[in-house]
């Protein structure tokens, strides 16, 4: 999980750098000062599109994988979902390959009310995942992180912002039960969750626009994640003010960190401010 969630050391470093408000502070330089992030977004998209056109999804051995395209196989690009996302005033394209949607209704003991629909950008999610860097149009890096037992992620703690958008395309699964419908006597287990692959541009992952990513080995790299959505908290309310955080996105751009309606606290984002609802 240490690749997905920021470490305390990096968090402290970011506070120091932000408080200074300078690109250079006590010998700490910004090594990415010359990067044109708008140009990088275009270059990243070219890489992702070419990668998707030259690879296909394969599960012939029971393991989800992306392989170099061969005759008779369908390119990923032919069945891709394209999402347009604006972040830091830059336009990005995020790509989602849906392997299967989730089924949140237990076929024996479930009811239609168990279907919560799809999560919003701000909803907390419970998921399995594994990640790789997309090194070029024809090369993937080694797996840098994975979780196969389920882990909760909150909008406030996500380092890879692309997850917030990508997971809105999936439904969760349902809790495993005993044969008589009682609570399963074992570890919490979800069945029939959605599965897919997220192709995330660097601007929606470990971008160097954020100083906390300066020391990341994944800074400014496009990423691929195999994901499985197990469950989510519908209408997550991060500040417990009675209003779902998704409804506190005043400009409706999917970015909850740039909405400030409280004149007395102009730097306190609405979705974390209980005085704004």
C-alpha positions, 0 to 999 in steps of 0.5 A, spaced: 500 500 500 505 504 500 505 506 493 498 508 493 498 512 499 503 517 501 508 516 506 508 521 512 515 523 510 513 525 503 507 529 507 512 533 511 516 534 506 510 537 502 508 541 507 515 544 508 515 546 500 508 549 500 509 553 506 515 556 503 512 557 496 518 557 492 521 552 487 528 552 491 528 551 498 534 550 503 537 546 497 531 542 495 530 544 488 525 542 483 528 538 478 521 538 473 521 546 473 522 545 465 516 540 464 511 543 460 505 539 463 500 541 457 505 538 452 506 532 456 499 531 457 498 530 449 504 526 449 502 521 454 495 521 450 499 519 444 503 513 448 496 511 451 492 510 444 498 507 441 499 502 447 491 500 446 491 499 439 497 494 439 495 490 445 489 486 447 486 483 453 487 475 455 485 471 460 486 464 457 490 461 463 485 464 468 489 471 470 488 478 467 493 480 462 495 485 457 499 482 451 502 485 445 497 484 439 497 478 434 492 476 429 485 474 430 485 478 437 481 485 438 485 491 440 484 494 447 482 500 443 476 497 440 472 496 446 475 502 451 471 507 455 474 514 454 473 519 460 475 527 459 478 529 465 480 536 467 486 537 472 490 543 474 487 546 468 489 541 463 485 536 459 487 529 460 484 523 457 483 517 461 481 510 458 477 504 462 477 497 459 471 494 462 472 486 463 465 485 467 461 489 471 459 488 478 453 484 480 451 487 487 445 483 488 446 476 491 442 471 486 439 467 492 438 472 498 439 479 495 434 484 493 434 490 488 435 495 493 442 492 494 444 495 488 447 502 489 449 503 482 455 506 480 460 510 485 461 517 484 468 521 484 468 522 491 465 515 494 470 511 498 471 504 495 473 498 497 478 494 491 483 489 489 488 492 484 495 491 481 499 496 478 504 497 472 508 503 469 507 504 462 514 505 459 512 506 452 507 504 447 510 497 447 513 496 454 510 495 461 514 495 467 514 490 473 508 490 478 510 495 483 504 494 488 498 490 489 492 488 493 488 481 493 485 482 500 481 488 499 483 495 501 479 501 503 480 508 499 478 515 500 478 521 496 482 524 501 487 519 501 488 517 493 495 519 490 492 516 483 487 521 482 485 517 476 482 512 480 476 517 482 474 517 475 475 510 473 471 507 478 465 510 476 464 505 471 463 499 475 459 496 480 461 492 486 459 485 488 456 482 494 458 479 501 459 471 501 454 468 506 453 461 509 448 456 505 442 458 510 443 466 508 447 467 515 453 471 515 459 467 512 463 464 518 470 466 515 474 472 512 470 478 509 469 476 502 466 479 496 463 475 490 462 478 483 465 484 483 466 488 477 473 487 474 477 492 469 483 495 467 485 503 468 490 506 463 491 513 467 496 519 464 501 521 468 497 528 470 492 524 473 497 519 477 504 521 480 504 528 477 510 532 478 505 538 479 505 536 486 511 537 490 509 530 494 511 526 488 518 529 486 521 523 489 517 518 487 519 512 482 513 513 478 513 521 477 510 523 470 509 516 468 503 513 465 500 507 469 496 501 468 491 498 474 488 491 474 482 493 478 476 489 482 471 493 485 468 490 491 464 495 494 463 502 495 460 507 500 454 511 496 454 518 497 460 518 502 460 525 506 467 526 508 465 532 513 459 529 516 455 535 514 449 531 511 451 533 504 454 528 500 461 530 498 459 529 490 454 535 491 459 539 494 463 540 487 460 547 486 463 547 479 462 540 477 469 538 474 470 532 478 475 536 482 473 537 490 479 540 492 478 547 488 471 549 491 471 554 496 465 557 498 466 559 505 469 567 505 471 566 512 475 560 510 477 561 503 482 555 503 478 550 506 475 546 500 467 545 501 467 537 501 471 538 508 468 544 511 462 542 515 460 549 515 458 549 507 453 544 505 
